[in-house]
Amino acid sequence: MDEKYEIMNLLQVKQNLTKELNNLVYGSIEIRENSSNRYIYVHYREDGILLTKYVGEYSDELHNLLLNNTIRAKELKKEIKKIEKQLKKLNYINEELSPEIEKNIDFAKRHLVDNIYNQAILEGVATTFADTESIIEGGKINNMSSKDVLKIVNLKHAWEFILNKNVILSDTNFPLLCEINKFVEEGFYYNAGKLRSVPVSIGGTKWAPELPIESIIKEDIQNIFNMEINAIDKAIELLLYIMKKQIFIDGNKRTSIIFANHYLISKGQGIIAIPANLTNEYKKLLIDYYEGKDSTEIKKFLKEKCFIQI
């Protein structure tokens, strides 16, 4: 694995472990009594300061939960220390983001549900905004297929991946593109993130893309970055190129939008999202683009109706 992406994966695991640790109530248990009741408190250290927290009225169930939490907390701390040692061996340095990029990340996080909903609709997922929000927040939905739910969950994970500070500091390049597709297609294809090796057809057109060749894809992406155009125009070029090339077996539209957003956000330039209510208009323009018609209209559409500048 590329060293940079090994670091990213380690940081993602560390972030997940830390989140789990922070959600646990644990510590040294103290049971206090009065004339009628018993109460449970825990003692713990935070930033070297000894703190005490009231947990609740005593019950065997609560007491056992706290015991198990304390055991789990020790395990998590051990795993986090192990990851920190691995990061040190990889010479990881914690770089700082510019205020513009931090602002852009915050904006993208605030609009996460909206972005994922828009992408889900573009993909043909039968969802509502409310259901999308519930899935992202970990709720259960009974009126959707498990496949559609997984697509939304995968979009959430892909967005969380690119919004990670260390991923934003990384180059928008071919390895990153493959990593994004792995997130998008997790649970659907065993070869997610690998270049497509079989022909595919596109709904609504007889046009079919050629099989992708890695060296050409890498060169073409670099050529886009070398173009003397502004950030949003480069992002649009990237988005359309990946969609048309159909680089992966599936998930190319979702992958391309997130990839283009990584580039925009890493430059502090905003986000690009195709509004759900404009999906049909965009799909028509996309088919025209696939079939070799002038790309001016679809580029204008993306820049004027889908780009949100920070």
Order of alpha helices (4+ residues) and beta strands (2+ residues): alpha-beta-beta-beta-alpha-alpha-alpha-alpha-alpha-alpha-alpha-alpha-alpha-alpha-beta-alpha-alpha-beta
